[in-house]
Amino acid sequence: MTPLSLKSLHSDYPLALPTLGGLAALALVLAALVGGESKAPSSQTAQTSTSQPSKPQTSTVAEALLGDTPTTQARQPVKVSSANTNSAATSTAGLDKTAVEEIVRDYLMTNPEILLEVQQALEVKMTAERDARAKIALTENAAKIFRSPGDPIYGNKDGDVTVVEFFDYNCGFCKRAIPHLTQLVEADKNVKVVFKEFPIFGEESEQAALAALASGKQGKYWEMHRALMERPGRANLQKAMDIARSLNMDTAKLEADMKLPEIRQVITDAQNLAQSMGIQGTPHFLVGPETIPGAPEDLLQQIQTRVAAVRKEGCTVC
């Protein structure tokens, strides 16, 4: 897989599963009944046919490109007996494709819950596959995730538990997470927070990320990071320079350091890690081997619970 492009892909998390996912399965049913060949709808078509979105606790690829991320409301599965399906297959034997399509359409119009059951099953399968891929990538890339020398650190650099955050300065949910991280470090002097600059909302986010990383050359990363998160409005190069001046930084040096290959590499490494782990949005937290996607209202409590678990059980990857 090629690395994420800041110019062609603007994030996360997770991509909404299309409502038309159920129709892909129905297409296969039709093919079986009439002996024809059928293909599932393309992902591009499916993504433009989603239901009305609800607000998630994370900023996503879908949000960056299309707005908000659609979610699926859980419903009770529909029970269809094997006797009924066998009977349907038998009764449609010998019918042409148009007749079979009409039969299936009429049945679905009467029992639309079947589409929801198919979609829910697809979501479960895709989530399990994504989680399995993430665990493998976590093990294979543990050193890059938890101990990369280029990543900024907040808290105790020698802490016994590491919390990792993938974030974007223009992500509203990332801004919501800042007070939780501040309280975490203030309350626990043995926690290390590792920041993964993952700019998914375009050029302005990329420039803000480069400026923040470059500010580390003057020992001001945390101050820059926090100001970019807390000041209202879009985070961009102009805002970063205004913050730098307020922090009495050398702005000429800052702009020069932003162009260093090693600064750019930190962002590229985070993008590659996110892609290998299936991380498509921000914020995304790792506490040991466990993940916390988004910024729930009880984020601090969730992180603290996982920190305690790592201290009790240990961590083979971090």
N, C-alpha and C positions, 0 to 999 in steps of 0.2 A: 504493500500500500504506500502511496506517495504521501509526503508530509502535508499537513493542512496548509492551505494558502490563505494568507491574511486578506488578499485582494479578491479571491474568488469564493471564499467560505467564511462567513461571519458567525459562528457557532451553531448549543448543548443540548439538552440534557433531560431526559433522553428524547430523541426525535419521536414525535407523535406517531403512533401506529395508525395507518389509514383505516377508515371505516370500510373502504372497499376491499380490505383484506378478506372479509367474509365472502365477497363475490368471487374471489379467486378460487376458493374451494368449490363454489357452486359451478364455476366454469368446468372444473374437473368432473363434477357429477354429470353435467351435460355431456361431456366428452365420453364418459363411460356408458351412458345410456344410448347414445346414438352412434358410438363407435368412431367418433371423430377425434381430432387432435385439438387441444386447447391450451392456451398460455395464460398465465396470471397477468393482471394489469401491471404495467411498469411502475417502478417506485415513483417516477416523476409524476405520472398521472395520479397515482394514489395520494401523493402528498398534497395535491391541490384539491382533494375531495374530502376534506376532514370535517368533522362536526364542529359546532360552536365551542370555542375553547373556554376553559376555566383557568384561573391563575395558579400556576405551580409555584414552588418555592425555589426556583432556579431559573437562570436566564439560559435560553436554549438556542440551538442552531435555527430551529423553526421560528423562534421569537426574533432572532437577528435578521432572518431573511423575510419572514412573512408576518411577524407580529407575535402573538402569544402561542403557547403550546397547547394543543387540544389534549384533553384527557378523556378517559372512558369511564362511565359510571357503571359500577358492578350491578349485575342483575342475576336472578336465579336462572340456572341453565334449563333449557328445554329438553324434556325427555322424549326421545323418538325411538320406538321399539324396533328391533331388527325385523320383526314380522311385518311391520308397516313398510320399512324400506325395501325388503325383499318383494313385497306385494307390488310396490310402486315400480320396481325394476321390471317385474314380470309383466305388469300391465302396459308398460311403455315399449316392450319389445316389438320391433317391427314398425314403430312410428317414425316419421321423419323428424328431422332436427327442429323444424318450426313447431310441430305439435308438442314435442317434448319440452321445448322452451316455454310454451304457453302453460303446460301443466306445472312446471317448476315455478313459473312466475305466479300463477294463481295460488299455489301452495304457500309461497313465501309472503304473498300479500295477506294471506289469512293467518300465517304464523311468522311474523317478522322477528320474533325473539330469536329465531335460529341464527340470524345474522350476528346478533350480539354474542351468542354462545361461541360461534366460530371465531369472532374477533378476540374474545377473552382467551380462548385457547391459544390463539396465535401470540397474544401478548405474553402469556405465561411461558411459552416456548422460547420466544425471542429474549425475554428477560433472563431466563436460565442460561441461554447461550452466551449472552453478554456478560453475565456474572462469571461464568466459567472462563471466558477469555480474559477477563480482568484479573482473575486470580492467577492465571498462568503468567500474564504479563507482569504482575506484581512481583512474583517470585523471580522471574528472569531479569527484571530491571530494578531490584531492590536498592542497589547501591546508588543508581541514578536518581531514584525517587527520594530516598531518605538521607543520602550522604553526598550529594553533588556539591563540589567545592564552590561552584559559581552561584548557588542559590542564596538569597538573603535569608537571614535568620533573625527571629524575634524571640526574646526570652533567654533561657539558659542554653548557650551553645553546646554545653556538655550535659544537657538534661537526659534523664533516664528514659523518657518517653517523647517520641517525635510526632507532632501533628503537622500534616502537610495540607496546604490549601492551593488549589488551582483557581485563579480568579481573573477578573477583568475590572479595570477602574471605572468603566461605564456600566457595570452590572449593578442594578439596584439591590439585588439580594446580597451581593458581596458587600455593599455599603452597610446593609443591615447586620452583617456578621461582625463588623469591626468591634463594636462594644463587647460582644461575647468573647472575642479573642483577647481584648485588653483585660477583661475581668479574669479570664483564665490564667494569664501570665501573672497578674498581680496576686492572685490567690494561690498559685502553685509555682514556687520558685525553681522547680526541677523539671519544667516542661520546656521543650524546644519546639518552636513553630517555624516551619520551612515554607517560604512563599514560592509558588510556581507562577511566574508571569505568563498568563495565557490569554493574550488580547484577541478576543473573538468578535468585537464590534467595530472592526474597521480601522482605518488609518489613524484616527484620533487616539484610539485605545493603544495602538502600537507605539505611537510617539510618546504617550504617557508612560508606557512600560519601559521604553528605552531610557527616558529621563529618570525614572525612579531607579533603575539599575545603575545608571551612570552616577547618580547622587551617592551611591555607596562608595564610590572612589573618594568622596569627601567626608565619609562617615556620617551621612545624613539620610540613609535609606529609610529607616523607620519614620522619621519626621516627614519625609516626602510622601511616603506611602500613606500615612495616616491623613495628611492634608489633602491628598488627591481623592481619598475616599470620603472625607467629611465635608469638604467645601462644596456648596451647591453648584449645579450646572455640569456641563460636559467636561470630562477630563481630556485635556489635549496638551499640545506643546506650549501654547501660550499660558495656560494655567500652571503648568509645571515650572515655567520660567518665572512667573509671578511668585510662586511659592519659594523657588530657589532664592530669589532676591530677599524675600521676607526672612529666610533662614541664613542670610548673609553668606550665601554660597558664591563661588566664582562661576558666573554663568557662562563665560567663554570656555572655561575648562569643561563645564557640564556638557555644552554642545559638542565639544571635541570628543569627549569620552563616549557620547551617545553613538558615535560612528565607529567605535572600536569593534573589530570582529568578535572579540570575546563577549562583549555585551549582547550583540545580536545572537550569538550562539546559545546563550542562556534561554532566550525565548524559543529558538528553534528546538532545543532539547525538550522543553516543556511541551511544545506542540507534538513532537514525535511520541513522547510518553503518553500524552492524552489520547492520541490516535490508537496506539497499541493497546491501551487499556479500555478503549471504547468510551472515554470521557468526552462528551459532546457539549458540555455546558458548565456554567459557573454559578455559584461556587461549588466546588467538589472537594470534600475533606477526606483525608485518610488518617486514621488513628491506628497505628499498627496495621494489621491485615484487614481491618474493617473500614467500610466507607460510610460517609454521611453525605448524600447528594442534596444540594440546596441549603437553604438557611431557615430551618423550622424555628418556631418561636422559642422552643426549648433547646436551641443549639448548644448553649453552654452546658446544660445538664447532660445532653447526649455525649458531648466530648469528654466531660469529666467522668462519666460512667465507663466509657471505653478506655480512658487513661488508667482508671483503677483496675480494669480487667487486664490490661497489658502488664501492669506492675504485678498483678497476682499470678497470671498465667504465663507471662513471658511472651516474647515475639521472635519467631525464627527468621523473619525477613528484615526487621528494622533494628 
